[in-house]
């Protein structure tokens, strides 16, 4: 959803800028049709394909997919270390840097809330509220029409025409059975009646009785994004501009001035924000919208072929940048099992009193099965077995490219220390590696060169 929010926001900003840049120079019906791209992008929950042109390429690799992780509590109960610890020559117990000491858990702390779950609940609550307002607004409007509407016989319009009381202006309403509803003032004079019917029938031919509900759906889903509300306001304004243009094309240029007078007379009522959720195509406009409509009716804008070509090419580029996802490079070929095992052995080193290894970065860490164990013997005759997984507190997960300290302490206590690793083989068996780590537990100056001990097919 984050990708959709980012790309649709950029698309809205682009179309808003294009709208003001080409004001009066572009066909108004084309200007209105461009908003369908925004509705489609908002309702499309995924990108069509990956592209180098996508605006998502400008973001860091995981910026559009933030990790919403849940921090789980540690297991309840007590965790106790092995009582046998290495003993130094002085008789005092010596503990290596990674050894586990006794840890007592008195209880289990509560898990932190899941950030993604909280955000989803907030979004769902907002969507529910706005969606409920959308439904209530249209149900109330429908009941008002049903209560007061009277059929007008013989109206020169292919759609049913009704006379209704209490409307702010004439409108087209209904998704499945659209009809024109007129105020009592719409019938006189006859010239005004014809103008209003031409305007409302233009709404029907443009499918605005459906698009108005699509607009409400987008606002309900993206109620938190102010740019979506801006797009709803501007698209509704362009809806009226497109219908003015279509109505004048049907009535004829000789009716332009008279149509403008009709428009001024029928736009006395102001539009409220709640009108964005109503499916009726009312003729009301705010002060800015009224001024823009009258100015465009008077100017008779004409679009040049070059302007049309420029708009279409620019819109195509905008679609390519906002309907696509970030291009991800194909992963480089990884190591084979043999190469990964060889790289693992080559990484083994004893420096500054630490015996360490590094997991190869170009191999899937989930495939690794590594076991490190040996035996310790001390000056007082005490001896014990030693396991990296237990004595060094290993979590059990190997991370590609990460360095692991196997042991930090007196290297002379080990009488044996071996590493055994295996990986799935290409032929279905296993590739294995065995390394005698005591060969590395010497001073840095005498450390042997890395030696590939054994790789065999099992």
C-alpha positions in Angstrom: 0.0 0.0 0.0 2.9 2.3 0.7 4.0 2.1 -2.9 0.5 3.1 -4.0 0.5 6.0 -1.6 3.8 7.3 -2.9 3.2 6.9 -6.6 -0.4 8.2 -6.5 0.7 11.2 -4.6 3.4 12.0 -7.2 0.8 11.5 -9.9 -1.7 13.9 -8.2 1.0 16.6 -7.9 1.9 16.1 -11.5 -1.6 16.4 -12.8 -2.3 19.4 -10.6 0.7 21.2 -12.0 -0.2 20.2 -15.5 -3.8 21.5 -14.9 -2.6 25.0 -13.9 0.1 25.1 -16.5 -2.2 24.3 -19.4 -5.3 26.2 -18.1 -7.3 27.4 -21.1 -5.1 25.6 -23.6 -6.4 22.1 -23.3 -9.6 20.4 -24.1 -11.6 20.4 -20.9 -13.0 16.9 -21.4 -9.4 15.6 -21.8 -8.4 17.5 -18.7 -11.1 15.8 -16.8 -10.3 12.3 -18.2 -6.7 12.5 -16.9 -8.1 12.2 -13.4 -9.1 8.6 -14.2 -5.4 7.8 -14.1 -5.3 8.8 -10.4 -8.4 6.8 -9.6 -7.0 3.7 -11.3 -3.6 4.1 -9.5 -5.3 4.5 -6.1 -7.5 1.4 -6.6 -4.6 -0.7 -8.1 -2.9 -2.3 -5.1 0.2 -3.3 -6.9 2.7 -2.0 -9.5 2.2 -3.3 -13.0 5.9 -4.2 -13.5 9.4 -3.2 -12.6 10.9 -0.3 -14.5 14.0 1.9 -14.5 11.7 4.8 -15.0 9.7 4.3 -11.8 9.9 7.1 -9.2 10.4 4.3 -6.6 14.0 3.9 -7.9 14.8 7.3 -6.2 14.1 5.8 -2.8 16.5 3.6 -0.8 16.1 -0.1 -1.4 13.7 -0.8 1.4 12.2 2.6 1.9 8.8 1.6 0.4 8.7 -1.5 2.5 9.5 -0.6 6.1 10.0 -3.5 8.4 7.3 -3.6 11.0 8.6 -6.2 13.3 7.3 -7.4 16.6 9.7 -7.8 19.5 8.9 -11.1 21.2 9.6 -11.7 25.0 12.3 -14.1 26.1 11.1 -17.5 27.3 10.0 -17.8 30.9 11.9 -19.7 33.4 15.5 -20.0 34.5 18.5 -20.5 32.3 21.5 -22.0 34.1 25.0 -22.4 32.8 27.1 -25.5 33.1 28.9 -25.6 36.4 32.2 -26.8 35.0 34.3 -23.9 33.9 37.9 -23.7 32.8 40.3 -23.3 35.8 43.4 -21.2 35.5 46.8 -22.2 36.8 46.1 -20.2 40.0 43.0 -22.2 40.8 40.5 -19.5 40.0 37.8 -20.2 37.4 38.4 -18.5 34.1 35.4 -17.5 31.9 35.8 -16.8 28.2 34.3 -13.6 26.8 31.3 -15.4 25.3 30.5 -17.8 28.1 27.0 -17.8 29.6 26.7 -17.0 33.3 23.6 -17.9 35.3 20.5 -15.9 34.2 17.4 -15.9 36.2 14.1 -15.0 34.6 11.4 -14.0 37.1 8.7 -13.6 34.6 7.8 -12.8 31.0 7.5 -9.2 30.0 4.6 -8.2 27.8 5.3 -8.1 24.1 5.5 -4.7 22.5 2.5 -3.8 20.2 2.9 -4.6 16.6 3.4 -1.3 14.8 1.9 -2.6 11.6 -1.2 -3.8 13.5 -1.7 -0.4 15.1 -1.4 1.4 11.8 -3.9 -1.0 10.2 -6.4 -0.5 13.0 -6.1 3.3 12.6 -6.6 3.1 8.9 -9.5 0.7 9.2 -11.2 2.9 11.7 -10.8 6.0 9.5 -11.9 4.1 6.4 -15.0 2.8 8.3 -16.0 6.3 9.4 -15.6 7.9 6.0 -17.2 4.9 4.3 -20.1 5.1 6.7 -20.5 8.9 6.0 -20.4 8.1 2.2 -23.3 5.5 2.6 -25.3 7.7 5.0 -25.0 10.8 2.8 -26.3 9.0 -0.3 -29.0 7.1 1.5 -30.4 10.3 3.0 -30.2 12.1 -0.3 -32.0 9.2 -2.0 -34.8 9.2 0.6 -35.2 12.9 0.2 -35.6 12.5 -3.6 -38.0 9.6 -3.2 -40.1 11.6 -0.8 -40.4 14.8 -2.9 -39.7 13.8 -6.5 -42.5 14.1 -9.2 -42.0 12.7 -12.7 -42.0 15.3 -15.5 -43.8 14.1 -18.6 -42.6 15.0 -22.1 -39.2 16.3 -21.0 -36.8 16.5 -24.1 -34.2 14.2 -22.5 -33.5 10.5 -22.9 -33.3 10.1 -19.1 -36.2 10.2 -16.7 -36.7 13.7 -15.4 -38.1 14.6 -12.0 -39.1 17.8 -10.1 -37.9 17.7 -6.5 -38.1 20.2 -3.7 -35.2 21.2 -1.4 -32.3 20.5 -3.8 -29.4 22.9 -3.9 -29.3 22.7 -7.7 -30.3 20.4 -10.5 -28.4 17.1 -10.5 -28.0 13.6 -12.0 -28.3 10.8 -9.4 -28.4 7.0 -9.5 -25.8 4.4 -10.5 -28.1 1.7 -11.9 -31.1 3.8 -12.8 -29.8 7.4 -13.3 -32.3 10.2 -13.5 -32.2 14.0 -13.7 -33.7 15.9 -10.7 -34.6 19.5 -11.2 -35.4 22.3 -8.8 -38.7 24.3 -9.3 -36.6 27.2 -10.6 -35.2 25.1 -13.4 -38.4 25.1 -15.5 -38.6 28.8 -16.3 -37.8 30.2 -18.7 -37.7 27.4 -21.3 -34.2 28.4 -22.3 -32.9 27.7 -18.8 -34.7 24.3 -18.9 -32.9 23.3 -22.1 -29.5 24.4 -20.8 -29.9 22.4 -17.6 -31.0 19.2 -19.3 -28.1 19.5 -21.8 -25.7 19.9 -18.9 -27.1 16.9 -16.9 -27.3 14.7 -19.9 -23.6 15.5 -20.6 -22.9 14.2 -17.0 -24.7 11.0 -18.0 -22.7 10.6 -21.2 -19.4 11.1 -19.3 -20.4 8.4 -16.7 -20.2 10.9 -13.9 -23.0 9.2 -11.9 -20.5 6.3 -11.6 -17.3 8.3 -11.3 -18.7 10.3 -8.4 -19.0 7.0 -6.3 -15.5 6.0 -7.5 -14.3 9.4 -6.2 -16.0 8.7 -2.8 -14.4 5.3 -2.6 -10.9 6.7 -3.2 -11.5 9.3 -0.5 -12.7 6.6 1.9 -9.7 4.4 1.4 -7.1 7.2 1.5 -8.8 9.6 3.9 -5.4 10.3 5.6 -3.8 11.7 2.4 -4.6 15.4 1.8 -3.5 15.0 -1.8 -6.3 12.6 -2.4 -8.8 15.1 -1.1 -7.2 17.7 -3.4 -7.6 15.4 -6.3 -11.3 14.8 -5.4 -11.9 18.6 -5.3 -10.1 19.3 -8.6 -11.6 16.3 -10.4 -15.1 17.4 -9.4 -14.4 20.9 -10.6 -13.1 19.5 -13.9 -16.1 17.3 -14.2 -18.3 20.5 -14.3 -16.0 22.2 -16.8 -16.1 19.2 -19.1 -19.9 19.1 -18.9 -20.1 22.8 -19.7 -18.0 22.2 -22.8 -20.0 19.2 -23.9 -23.4 21.0 -23.3 -22.3 24.0 -25.3 -21.2 21.7 -28.1 -24.7 20.2 -28.1 -26.5 23.5 -27.8 -24.4 25.5 -30.3 -22.1 28.4 -30.0 -25.0 30.9 -30.3 -26.1 29.8 -26.8 -22.8 30.5 -25.1 -23.7 33.8 -23.5 -27.2 32.6 -22.5 -25.8 29.4 -21.1 -23.3 31.4 -19.0 -26.3 33.4 -17.6 -28.1 30.1 -16.7 -25.0 28.9 -15.0 -24.6 32.0 -12.9 -28.3 31.8 -11.8 -28.0 28.1 -10.9 -24.8 28.3 -8.9 -26.0 30.5 -6.1 -25.6 27.7 -3.5 -22.2 27.1 -2.0 -20.6 23.6 -2.0 -19.7 22.0 1.3 -16.9 19.4 1.8 -19.6 16.7 2.5 -20.6 17.1 -1.2 -17.5 15.1 -2.1 -19.2 12.0 -0.6 -22.5 12.5 -2.4 -23.0 10.7 -5.7 -25.2 13.5 -7.1 -23.6 15.7 -9.9 -24.8 19.1 -8.6 -24.2 22.3 -10.5 -23.1 24.1 -7.3 -19.5 25.5 -7.2 -17.4 27.5 -4.8 -16.3 31.0 -5.6 -13.1 29.9 -7.3 -14.8 27.2 -9.4 -17.6 29.6 -10.5 -15.1 32.2 -11.6 -13.1 29.6 -13.6 -16.2 28.2 -15.3 -17.5 31.5 -16.4 -14.0 32.6 -17.6 -13.6 29.4 -19.7 -17.1 29.7 -21.2 -16.2 33.3 -22.3 -12.8 32.4 -23.6 -13.8 29.5 -25.8 -10.5 27.6 -25.4 -9.1 25.7 -28.3 -6.4 23.0 -28.1 -3.6 22.9 -30.7 -2.5 19.6 -32.1 0.9 20.2 -30.7 -0.5 20.7 -27.2 -2.5 17.5 -27.5 0.6 15.5 -28.5 2.5 17.1 -25.6 -0.2 16.2 -23.1 -0.5 12.6 -24.3 3.3 12.0 -24.2 3.6 13.6 -20.8 0.7 11.6 -19.4 2.3 8.4 -20.8 5.6 9.3 -19.1 3.7 9.9 -15.9 2.0 6.5 -16.1 5.4 4.9 -16.7 6.9 6.5 -13.7 4.0 5.9 -11.3 2.3 2.6 -12.3 5.6 0.7 -12.1 7.8 -0.5 -9.3 11.5 -0.1 -8.6 13.8 -2.1 -10.7 15.6 -4.8 -8.8 18.8 -6.1 -10.2 19.1 -9.8 -10.7 21.2 -11.3 -7.9 24.7 -12.1 -8.9 25.5 -15.8 -9.3 26.3 -17.2 -5.8 29.0 -19.6 -4.7 28.8 -23.3 -5.3 28.8 -25.5 -2.2 32.4 -26.4 -2.7 33.4 -22.8 -3.2 31.5 -21.7 -0.1 33.1 -24.4 2.1 36.6 -23.4 0.8 35.8 -19.7 1.5 34.7 -20.6 5.0 37.9 -22.4 5.8 40.0 -19.6 4.3 38.3 -17.1 6.6 39.4 -19.0 9.8 42.0 -16.9 11.6 43.6 -16.5 15.1 44.4 -12.9 15.7 44.7 -10.9 18.9 43.8 -13.8 21.0 40.6 -14.6 19.1 39.8 -17.6 16.9 37.2 -16.5 14.4 35.6 -17.4 11.1 33.4 -15.5 8.6 30.4 -16.9 6.8 30.7 -16.3 3.0 28.4 -13.5 1.9 27.4 -15.0 -1.4 25.7 -18.2 -0.1 22.4 -18.7 1.5 23.0 -18.8 5.3 20.0 -21.1 5.8 21.8 -23.9 4.1 24.8 -23.9 6.6 25.1 -26.7 9.1 28.2 -26.0 11.2 29.3 -27.8 14.4 32.4 -26.7 16.4 33.5 -28.9 19.4 36.6 -29.9 21.2 38.1 -30.9 24.6 39.8 -28.8 27.2 42.4 -30.0 29.6 43.8 -27.8 32.5 47.0 -27.9 34.5 45.3 -29.3 37.6 44.1 -32.4 35.6 40.5 -31.2 35.2 39.1 -31.7 31.7 35.8 -31.2 30.0 34.2 -31.1 26.6 33.5 -27.7 24.9 30.8 -26.9 22.3 30.6 -23.6 20.5 26.8 -23.6 20.4 26.6 -24.0 24.2 29.7 -22.4 25.6 29.7 -19.3 23.5 25.9 -18.6 23.5 25.4 -19.1 19.7 21.9 -18.2 18.6 21.7 -20.9 16.0 21.5 -18.5 13.0 24.4 -17.8 10.7 24.4 -14.4 8.9 26.1 -14.1 5.5 29.2 -11.8 5.6 29.3 -11.8 9.5 32.4 -12.6 11.5 32.0 -15.0 14.4 34.5 -15.3 17.3 34.8 -19.0 18.1 37.0 -18.7 21.2 38.7 -15.9 23.1 41.0 -17.1 25.8 44.0 -19.3 26.6 44.6 -21.4 23.4 46.7 -24.0 25.2 43.8 -25.5 27.1 42.5 -27.3 24.0 43.7 -30.8 23.3 41.3 -31.0 20.4 39.1 -28.5 18.5 37.3 -29.4 15.3 35.0 -27.7 12.9 32.6 -29.8 10.8 30.4 -28.2 8.2 28.2 -29.4 5.4 26.1 -28.0 2.6 23.6 -29.5 0.1 25.5 -30.9 -2.9 24.5 -30.2 -6.5 24.0 -33.9 -7.1 21.7 -34.3 -4.2 24.2 -35.4 -1.6 26.2 -33.3 0.8 29.5 -31.4 0.5 31.4 -31.6 3.8 34.3 -29.9 5.4 36.4 -30.9 8.4 39.0 -28.7 9.9 41.4 -29.2 12.8 41.2 -25.8 14.5 44.1 -26.5 16.9 46.4 -25.9 14.0 45.4 -22.2 14.2 45.7 -21.8 18.0 49.3 -20.6 17.9 50.9 -17.2 18.0 50.2 -14.9 15.1 53.7 -15.2 13.8 53.5 -19.0 13.6 50.0 -19.3 12.3 49.8 -21.7 9.4 48.3 -20.7 6.0 44.7 -21.7 5.6 44.4 -25.3 4.4 41.4 -26.9 2.9 41.3 -30.1 5.1 38.6 -32.2 3.5 35.7 -31.9 1.1 34.0 -35.1 0.1 30.8 -36.2 -1.5 28.5 -38.1 0.9 
